[in-house]
C-alpha cells in the first residue's frame, strides 16, 4: 500500500445529509420524487420506495451511494434514480474518487462506521463522521479496474439470486399442481378438476384424483413422538460427537447443520428413545418456527433430537415417501391443518394426538415416487444455485479484502487481471 494516498472522504467525494420534507408532501401516488426516510426500503443493491414527495428538501443524485446514518448505521444502496432522502440517510458521490469504488470501500468499512455510531442512546453518525472518514486510495485507474472486477462478481451474484427466485416460484407452482392434480401413468399432470371433473372425487381435503386415498398420519406412521432435552441442557453439548437436531436446524428445504449442536455418545445412549434415523420426517411443534418440516437424509450417522422437534417415522422408511410426506406437511395442506389447531389458543404447540389425526393425500406408490422425484429435482436445482451464490459471495468478500487493502494489486496493463 506504499503508493496508496491517504485522504478523508470529504476530500474525494461530495457528501450530503438527508432532511425530512413536510409530511403534507408525502403521497403513495407517483408524484414528485420517491422518498426514503431511512434504509427500511433498501434492496440488495437499489432501494424500492413506496412513498413519494412532491416538495423534496434534500435530493440524492442518481448513481450516488445512499448510506444509513441511523441504526443500522452503514447500510448501503446505490440510487438508480434521484431520491428525496430523510434524516436517516446521507449520500456520497465520488468526485476525485470513483463512486463505484467508494461503494465497495464503504461496504468494507461498515464495522468502523458502526463503531462510530455506538455509545449513545440513539445509534447514529453525523456529517463530521462521514467527512472525516479516513481512506487509503489507489490511483483512479486502479480504482476503476478494482470496481470493474467487483461489479462483475456482483452481477453474477444478482443473476444467481434471480435464478433462485425463479426456481422457487416454479417449485411453489409445482407443489400446488402436484398435490391437487397429481400425475398420470406417463408422468404428466392430470387435467384440472374444472377441465375433467370425472377424474376427481370429493374428500376431506377437497377435490382429489379418484385414484388417491387420503390417510391419517397415524395410519401410515410407525412412530410419532418428539425428542428429549438432555439433563443439563446446552451445558452437555460437545464440540463433536452425535448430531443433536434442534428446531433451528429444521428448514423447509432440508436440514441445516451450519450451527449444529453435538452430544456425547454416552448422552446419546441415555436418550436412545429419541434417536432419529434416515428418512424420518421431522416437524417443529413449538415456537415461532412451528410447522417447518423436512426429512432426515441418509449419511449423517447417529443423530438425536430435542423435545421441540417431532419425529414421524413411516412404516417402511424410504426417501420417496419421506420426501412426499414432508412436502405435503410443508404445503398448504399441512400448514392449514397446523394453523387451525394452533390458532386462537395460547400457541403452546402441537401434541402427538393432533399430529396423528392429520390427513394427507396418499397416492399409490408409483405416483408418490413420480411426485417426489419431481420435487427432489427442482430442489436440487435450487440447492445448486444456493451453493453458487455462497461461493460468489465468499469470492467477493475475499476479493474486497485483497484488492481494497492493496494486499493484491490489479495489473493496470491488462484490464481485469490481478497480480500478487
N, C-alpha and C positions, 0 to 999 in steps of 0.2 A: 504493500500500500504506500510505498515511498513517494510515488508520484500522484497519489490522490490529494485533492485540495480540500482543506477544511473550511467549511462555510456554514453560517447559520441559515435556516430555512428562509428567513426574510430577505437574504441577500440574493437568492436564486429563484424566488417564486413570489407571485402575488398571493396574499393571504386575506381572506375576508371572513367575517363572523356574521352569523345569522341574526335576524331581528324579526320578532313576530309582528305581522301586519294586524290591523284591526280585525276582530272576529267577524264583524259585519261584512267583510270582503270575502269570507270563506264560502265555498259552494261545492256541491258534488257534481255540478254541471261543468262541462269542459269550457269554462270561460277564464281568460287570462292565462296564468302560468300554473303548472302543477306545484302544489305546496307541500313541503316536508318540514315538519316541526322537529323531528329527530330521526333516529335511524330505524324506527319500527317498520318502515316500509322499504328498507334496503333489501335488495335481492342478492343473488350470488355475485353479480357484478354491477348491475344497474338497478336503480330504485323503481318502485311501482306505486306512484302516488294515487291516492283515492280522493284527495281534496284539492280544489283549485282556488286560486286567489286572483281577483281582478284589480287589486291595489297592492302589488308587491313592494316591500320595503328594501329587502336585500335579495339580490339575484346571483345565483351561482351560474357561471357561463357553461355552455356546452363543452364537454370533454374535460372539465375541471374535476379534481378529486374532491369528493364530499367526505368530510370527516366528522365523526360524532365527538362532540366536546363535552357531553354529559354522559353519565353511565348508560350503556357501556362505552367508556372512553376509548377512542382509537378505531372504532369500526369504520370501514372504508367502503365506498362505492365510487363509480365513475358516472358523471352526469352525461346521459346520452341525449340531452336537450337542456335548455335553460330551465332552472328551477327557482322558485321562491323558497328561501330557507329561513326557518325559525331559529330560536335561541339554542336549540340543541345541536346545531350543525355549524360547521365552518367549511370553507373551501380553500383549496390550494391549486394554483395554476402556475405551471412552470414558466420561468422567464429565461434565465440563462441555463437552467437545468431542464431536462426533458420531463414533461408531465408524466408520461408512462413510466419512466424510470423512477420518479419520485413516488409513484403509486406503490411499486414493489418495495422500495426502500422504507416507506412509511409502514407498510404491512409488517416488515421485519422489525421495525422499531416500536410496534404497538405495545409490547410489555413495558418499555420505557415510558411511553405516554400514559399508560395506565398507572404506573407508579407515581407520576407527577400529579395525577388526579386523586390520589388517595390521601387519607389523613384529615379530611374534613367531613362534616356531616353529610354534605351533598357532593358526591364524587363528580369532579369536573376539572377541565383545564381551561385556561383563558388565552387571550390573544398573545400575551407575553410568552406563555409556554410554547406556543407554536412558533412565534417569530424567533425565539432564541434556541430552538431545537438545533443541536449541532450535528452536521452531516459531514461525511467524508466522501467526496465525489471524484470519479474518474473523468476523463475528457468527454466532451459532448459526443464524439464519435463512439467511444466505448459505451457510454450510456445508451446510445441508440441501439447498438448491437446486443447489449445485455437485455434491453427491453424487448427486442425482437425475439430473442431466444425464449424468454419467459412468457411472452404473449403466445408464441407457438404452442407451448405446453398448456397454457390456459385454454387455448382454442380446442385442444384435444380433450381437456377435462370437460369443457362445455358440451362437446359432441358426445362424449361418453355419458354425461348426465342426461342428455336428450334421448339417447338410446335406452337408458334405464327407464326413464319415464314412459317411453313408447312401449317397451315390453311389459311394464307394469300395467299399463292401460289395456294392452292385449290380454294379459292374464286375467284382469278383472272381468272383461267381457267374456272370456273363455270360461271362467268359473260359473258365471250366470248361465251360459248356454249349456254347459256340460251337466249341471245339476238340475236343470229344468227340462232339457230335451234329451240328454244322453246321446249315444252314438249307435248306429245300426251295425249289422254284422260286417259291413265293409269299412267301418270306422268313420262313416260320415255322420254329421249331425242330423238328427231327425228333423223333419219339418216342424214348425211351431204348432202349438195346440190350435191356434186360430186357423192355420193352413190345413191341418189334418187332424181334426178332433177325434177321429176314430182310432188314433194311435195312443190316446191318453185315457186316464181314469182319474177320478177324484179321490183324494186321500187326506189324511190329517195334515199333510204338507202342501196341500193344494193339488193342482193337476200334475200328474207324473206319468211317464210312459207306462203302458199297460203291462209290459214285461217286468216292471220293477216291483220289488217288495218295499215296504217301509218297516224298519225294525227298531226296537228299543236297544239302547246300548247294553242293557242287562242281558239281552238275548244273544249278543254277538261277542261279549267280553268274558274272559276268564277271571279277570280281576279288575276291580275299580277301587282304588284306595290311594292315599297320599303317603308321603314320606314322613320322616321324623327329624326334628331338630336335635342334634346330639347334645348330651349333657355338657354344659359349659359353653354352648353356643359357638360364636366365632372364635373363642379362645382355643378351641381344639383344632382349628384349621392348621394345615401344614403347607409347606411350600411345594411339595409334590406327593403324589400318592393316588388315592382313589378320587376320581372326579365327583364333586358334590354339586348337583344341579339345584339352582335356586330360581326363583321366578324371573329374575333379571336375565337369565340365560335362555328363557323361552321366547322365541320370536315367531312371527307368522311365517317367516321364510326359512326357519330352521333353528337349530341350536347355535347360540353364540357363546363361545367359550373364551372370549377375549379377557374377561375378568373372572374366570372360573375359580372356585374355591376347591380345596382338596382336604380330604380327611385321611387318617392313617388306616392301614389295613385292619388294625385292631378295632378301631371305632367302626369301620365298615362291617366287620363281623358282628359287632354288638347290635348293629342296625340292619341285620340281614333281611328282615321283613320288608324293608323299604328299598331294597336293591332294585334297580331298573335294568332292563335288557334291551338289546337291539329290537327295533320296530314296536316298542311300547309307545303309545300315544300319550303325550304329556300336555296337561291343560292347567293353566293358572286358575286357582279357585278363590283367591282372596286379593284384596288390594286394588290399586289403580290399574294393574295390568290384567285384571280378571278377564278370562276368555281367550288370552293369547295361547296358541296351540301349535304344536308341531310333533314330529315323531323323532325318536332317538335313532340315529343312524348306526350302522354296524361299524365296528372297528375302533371304538373308543376305549375298550377294555372295561374293567369293573367300574360301575357307576352307581351312585346313590342319589337321593333327593330329599328335600325337606317337606314340611307339612303344608306349605303353600302351593305345592305342585301335586296334581292328581295324576296317577298312572292308570291308563286304560289299556289292559293287555288283551288283545284279540285272541280268540281260542286257538287259532293256528297262525301265530305271528309271522308276517311276511311284509316285505317292503310295499308291495302293491296295495294291500288292504290298509296298512298303516298310513300310507300317503292318502288314500281315498278318504279314510275316516277323519284324519286330521284336517284335510281340506274342507270336508263338509262342516266340521265344527268351527272352522275359521270363516266359513261363508255365512251369508245372511241366514241360512237355515239353522245353523248352530248358534250364531250370535243373537238372533232374535229370541231363541229359547232362553239363553242366558239372561238377556235383558228383562224378559218377562218375569223370570224367577227372582231377579235381583233388584227390580225397580220398586220403589215405594217403601222399602224396608230400611233397615239400618246398614245395609250393604256390607254385612259381615262376610258374605261369600256364599259359595255353593256347598251343599253337602252331598254325600255319596248317593243317598236315596234319590235326590233330584237328578243327579247325573245319570243314574241307571235308567231313569224314566225318559231321558232324551230320545227323540225319534229321529231316525236318519234314513235317507233312501239307501237301498241296498240292492243294486242290480246283480245279475248273475256274474260269476267270476270273470268271464271273458270281457264283459263290458266294463267291469270295475278296472280291469287291467288296462284296457284301451284309454279310459278316462284318466287313470293315474299316470300312465305313460305320457300323455299329452301335457299334464300339469308338471311333471318332472322335467320335461323337455323345455318348457318356457321358463321354468325357474332356474334351470341350468344356464340358460342364456343370460338371465338377469344376474346370476352369480358371477359369470364370466366378465360381464361389463362392470360389476361392482369391484372385482379384483383389478380390472384395468384402471378404474377410477382411483383405487387406492395406490396403485403403482405410479400413476401420473402425479398424484398429489405428493407422494414421497419424493418423486423426481423433482418436482417444482420446489419443494422445501429444501432439498439438498442443493439444487442449483442456486436458489436465492442466497443460501448461507455461503456458498463458494464464490459466486460472482459479485454479490453486493458488498462483500467484505474484502475482495481482492485476493482471496486465497487462490482462486483460479482466475486467470486473466483471459479475456477473449482475444483472438488473433484478429487484429484490425486490418490485416492484409487479405484475409479470406473470410468474407461475411458468414456469420452463423457458426463459425468454428470456435472452440475454446482450447487453449493450450495451458498446461500446468506450468 
